[in-house]
Amino acid sequence: MNLLRSTIVIGLLSTIVGCYNPGGGFMPQTGRGFTYISTSMQPLTISVIDVRNDQAFFSMEIPPGQQLTFNFLPGGGDDPIITPDRMVYAVWPAGTQNGTLDNLLTCPPASARRIEMDIRKGPIWPEPDPSVRLRTDRGDEPGPTSNPQDDRVTTKSSSIPDN
């Protein structure tokens, strides 16, 4: 029974360890990935620079309310000298901590790359969701009206006199 309990605890901890967030997850360490969250008041642009030629090989303006999560994987690049590593990334709604980094890009080695974060001029408001109905305060009947002579608000249904 203790073996089963230990196996379950280890399995649960291994799933928690794979979380992405700006603080580094449950057990932050080097190589765990990077998460940048863009807000309306602080819209971000993330660039990854090849320091050998000072050129950005990846740059993204993160939309407000979204986050960019990426990680570098050693090896597997298309050129053993220029781009020997891989960068995997994804853009998710802000606050997402689990998911698959499903975009792949070959990149320079760790000794030749630098991450730059720029804050764009804000505020930038996200596009409204077209599927959400806007609230209207008008019903089928008009609301209270005011009488300019006595500055009192009256309603159409006055079954009780207010003497």
DOLUM-412933 format. One record per residue (C-alpha): residue in one letter; x, y, z; residue number from 0. Coordinates in Angstrom, 2 decimals, m for minus. Each point is the difference from the previous one (the first is absolute). Example, Ala and Ser with C-alpha at 12.3 -4.5 7.8 and 13.67 -1.06 7.14 Angstrom:
! residues 2
{rec "A", {12.30, m4.50, 7.80}, 0};
{rec "S", {1.37, 3.44, m0.66}, 1};
***
This chain:
! residues 163
{rec "M", {0.00, 0.00, 0.00}, 0};
{rec "N", {2.88, 2.38, 0.77}, 1};
{rec "L", {1.51, m0.67, m3.44}, 2};
{rec "L", {m3.27, 0.95, m1.70}, 3};
{rec "R", {m0.30, 3.18, 2.08}, 4};
{rec "S", {3.61, 0.98, m0.76}, 5};
{rec "T", {m0.53, m0.60, m3.72}, 6};
{rec "I", {m3.11, 2.22, m0.02}, 7};
{rec "V", {1.77, 2.81, 1.86}, 8};
{rec "I", {3.00, m0.13, m2.37}, 9};
{rec "G", {m2.34, 0.00, m3.01}, 10};
{rec "L", {m1.91, 3.04, 1.28}, 11};
{rec "L", {3.18, 1.92, 0.78}, 12};
{rec "S", {1.41, m0.71, m3.45}, 13};
{rec "T", {m3.08, 1.55, m1.62}, 14};
{rec "I", {0.18, 3.08, 2.24}, 15};
{rec "V", {3.69, 0.47, m0.78}, 16};
{rec "G", {m0.81, 0.48, m3.72}, 17};
{rec "C", {m2.04, 3.16, 0.60}, 18};
{rec "Y", {0.83, 3.24, m1.81}, 19};
{rec "N", {m0.33, 3.37, 1.70}, 20};
{rec "P", {2.07, 3.20, 0.35}, 21};
{rec "G", {1.42, m1.15, 3.35}, 22};
{rec "G", {1.38, m3.25, m1.45}, 23};
{rec "G", {m2.64, m2.52, 1.09}, 24};
{rec "F", {m0.14, m2.24, 3.06}, 25};
{rec "M", {3.77, m0.55, 0.13}, 26};
{rec "P", {1.71, 2.77, m2.00}, 27};
{rec "Q", {3.35, m0.82, m1.55}, 28};
{rec "T", {2.12, 0.90, m3.00}, 29};
{rec "G", {m1.29, m1.41, m3.27}, 30};
{rec "R", {m3.66, m0.23, 1.07}, 31};
{rec "G", {m1.31, 2.50, m2.54}, 32};
{rec "F", {m1.01, 3.63, m0.02}, 33};
{rec "T", {m3.46, 1.56, 0.27}, 34};
{rec "Y", {m0.81, 3.64, m0.74}, 35};
{rec "I", {m3.53, 1.34, 0.55}, 36};
{rec "S", {m1.21, 3.04, m1.92}, 37};
{rec "T", {m2.69, 2.23, 1.51}, 38};
{rec "S", {m1.91, 3.01, m1.30}, 39};
{rec "M", {2.06, 2.35, 2.15}, 40};
{rec "Q", {3.31, m1.80, m0.68}, 41};
{rec "P", {m0.03, m1.43, m3.54}, 42};
{rec "L", {3.21, m1.94, m0.64}, 43};
{rec "T", {2.23, m0.70, m2.97}, 44};
{rec "I", {2.42, m2.89, 0.50}, 45};
{rec "S", {3.07, m0.38, m2.21}, 46};
{rec "V", {2.68, m2.69, 0.05}, 47};
{rec "I", {3.25, 1.39, m1.38}, 48};
{rec "D", {2.96, m1.82, m1.55}, 49};
{rec "V", {2.86, 1.86, 1.71}, 50};
{rec "R", {2.52, m1.01, m2.70}, 51};
{rec "N", {m1.62, 2.36, m2.53}, 52};
{rec "D", {m2.36, 1.93, 2.34}, 53};
{rec "Q", {m3.04, m1.03, m2.10}, 54};
{rec "A", {m3.31, m1.22, 1.36}, 55};
{rec "F", {m0.82, m3.50, m1.22}, 56};
{rec "F", {m3.33, 0.04, 1.88}, 57};
{rec "S", {m2.21, 2.97, 0.91}, 58};
{rec "M", {m3.64, 0.11, 1.01}, 59};
{rec "E", {m2.42, 2.71, 1.12}, 60};
{rec "I", {m2.09, m1.86, 2.56}, 61};
{rec "P", {m3.66, 1.06, m0.16}, 62};
{rec "P", {m1.49, 1.31, 3.27}, 63};
{rec "G", {m1.54, m2.76, 2.09}, 64};
{rec "Q", {2.33, m2.62, m1.51}, 65};
{rec "Q", {3.27, m1.57, 1.09}, 66};
{rec "L", {3.01, m1.22, m1.92}, 67};
{rec "T", {1.61, m3.12, 1.41}, 68};
{rec "F", {3.19, m1.42, m1.50}, 69};
{rec "N", {2.86, m2.33, 0.78}, 70};
{rec "F", {3.35, m0.85, m1.55}, 71};
{rec "L", {0.90, m3.61, m0.74}, 72};
{rec "P", {3.67, m0.91, m0.56}, 73};
{rec "G", {0.84, m1.71, m3.28}, 74};
{rec "G", {m2.20, m0.86, m2.95}, 75};
{rec "G", {0.62, 3.22, m1.95}, 76};
{rec "D", {0.57, 0.09, m3.74}, 77};
{rec "D", {3.62, 1.29, 0.11}, 78};
{rec "P", {2.51, m1.29, 2.60}, 79};
{rec "I", {1.82, 3.38, 0.15}, 80};
{rec "I", {m2.50, 2.77, m0.75}, 81};
{rec "T", {m3.29, m1.44, 1.37}, 82};
{rec "P", {0.69, m3.21, 1.96}, 83};
{rec "D", {m2.89, 0.36, 2.49}, 84};
{rec "R", {m3.79, 0.19, m0.20}, 85};
{rec "M", {m2.47, 2.46, 1.49}, 86};
{rec "V", {m3.57, m1.16, 0.66}, 87};
{rec "Y", {m2.70, 2.54, 0.76}, 88};
{rec "A", {m3.74, 0.64, 0.25}, 89};
{rec "V", {m2.35, 2.94, 0.55}, 90};
{rec "W", {m2.77, m0.72, 2.50}, 91};
{rec "P", {m2.58, 1.97, 1.98}, 92};
{rec "A", {1.58, 1.68, 3.02}, 93};
{rec "G", {0.26, m2.27, 3.03}, 94};
{rec "T", {0.33, m3.29, m1.89}, 95};
{rec "Q", {2.45, m2.25, 1.83}, 96};
{rec "N", {m0.18, m3.30, m1.90}, 97};
{rec "G", {0.11, m0.71, m3.68}, 98};
{rec "T", {2.05, m1.09, m2.95}, 99};
{rec "L", {2.55, 2.34, m1.53}, 100};
{rec "D", {m0.90, m0.91, m3.57}, 101};
{rec "N", {2.01, 2.53, m2.09}, 102};
{rec "L", {3.61, m0.80, m0.83}, 103};
{rec "L", {2.86, 2.21, m1.15}, 104};
{rec "T", {3.71, m0.79, m0.28}, 105};
{rec "C", {2.17, 2.43, 1.94}, 106};
{rec "P", {3.58, 0.89, 0.95}, 107};
{rec "P", {1.69, m1.74, 2.94}, 108};
{rec "A", {m0.55, 1.24, 3.57}, 109};
{rec "S", {3.28, 1.95, m0.03}, 110};
{rec "A", {m1.14, 2.03, m3.02}, 111};
{rec "R", {m3.57, 1.08, 0.84}, 112};
{rec "R", {m1.54, 2.75, 2.09}, 113};
{rec "I", {m3.64, 0.64, 0.96}, 114};
{rec "E", {m1.25, 3.59, m0.17}, 115};
{rec "M", {m3.32, 1.22, 1.34}, 116};
{rec "D", {m1.43, 3.32, m1.19}, 117};
{rec "I", {m3.11, 1.65, 1.41}, 118};
{rec "R", {m2.08, 1.58, m2.75}, 119};
{rec "K", {m1.92, 3.22, 0.52}, 120};
{rec "G", {m3.30, m0.74, 1.70}, 121};
{rec "P", {m2.72, m0.38, 0.83}, 122};
{rec "I", {m0.97, m2.38, m2.77}, 123};
{rec "W", {m3.45, m1.49, 0.40}, 124};
{rec "P", {m0.73, m3.49, m1.31}, 125};
{rec "E", {m2.44, m0.39, m2.86}, 126};
{rec "P", {m3.56, m0.54, 1.24}, 127};
{rec "D", {m1.38, m3.51, m0.30}, 128};
{rec "P", {m2.68, 0.08, m2.73}, 129};
{rec "S", {m1.86, m2.92, 1.57}, 130};
{rec "V", {m0.76, 1.96, 3.18}, 131};
{rec "R", {m3.20, 2.05, m0.03}, 132};
{rec "L", {0.37, 3.58, 1.10}, 133};
{rec "R", {m2.19, 1.07, 2.89}, 134};
{rec "T", {m2.74, 2.46, m0.74}, 135};
{rec "D", {m1.93, 1.79, 2.71}, 136};
{rec "R", {m3.08, 0.46, m2.13}, 137};
{rec "G", {m2.84, m2.41, 0.43}, 138};
{rec "D", {m3.33, m0.09, m1.81}, 139};
{rec "E", {m1.37, 2.94, 1.96}, 140};
{rec "P", {1.76, 3.31, 0.50}, 141};
{rec "G", {1.53, 0.78, 3.37}, 142};
{rec "P", {m0.84, 2.82, 2.42}, 143};
{rec "T", {m0.55, 3.45, m1.43}, 144};
{rec "S", {0.55, 3.36, 1.63}, 145};
{rec "N", {m2.35, 2.93, 0.03}, 146};
{rec "P", {1.91, 3.20, m0.77}, 147};
{rec "Q", {m2.42, 2.12, 2.11}, 148};
{rec "D", {0.56, m1.68, 3.37}, 149};
{rec "D", {3.21, m2.05, m0.65}, 150};
{rec "R", {m1.69, m3.14, 1.33}, 151};
{rec "V", {0.40, m3.42, m1.54}, 152};
{rec "T", {m3.29, m1.68, m0.80}, 153};
{rec "T", {m0.80, m3.45, m1.30}, 154};
{rec "K", {m2.77, m1.10, m2.35}, 155};
{rec "S", {m1.64, m2.35, 2.50}, 156};
{rec "S", {m1.27, 2.08, 2.90}, 157};
{rec "S", {m2.64, m2.14, 1.62}, 158};
{rec "I", {0.82, 1.39, 3.45}, 159};
{rec "P", {m0.34, 3.76, 0.40}, 160};
{rec "D", {2.97, 1.63, 1.67}, 161};
{rec "N", {m1.79, 2.83, 1.86}, 162};
***
